Amino acid sequence: MTIVERLIATHRMLEREIRREVRRVMPDAFRLTQLKKHKLAVKDRLHLHLPAAAARIALVPSRR
């Protein structure tokens, strides 16, 4: 697995965790903030490895 594939997988996992946290009866605001910051950091790293157009396509959330 390449670094790009790992970053994409991590980004998708973080997106799922954010959605799961938001759906909770009492979402943890601190956890949400940390997840979103981590997701943004992963996205920034991914943009270093991919051209902008390809990165936007790669980060489209999966429909699972």
Long-range contacts (C-beta under 8 A, 24 or more apart in sequence): 3-49, 4-46, 4-49, 4-50, 4-58, 7-42, 7-45, 7-46, 7-49, 8-46, 8-58, 8-59, 10-42, 11-39, 11-42, 11-43, 11-46, 11-59, 12-61, 12-62, 14-38, 14-39, 14-42, 15-39, 15-61
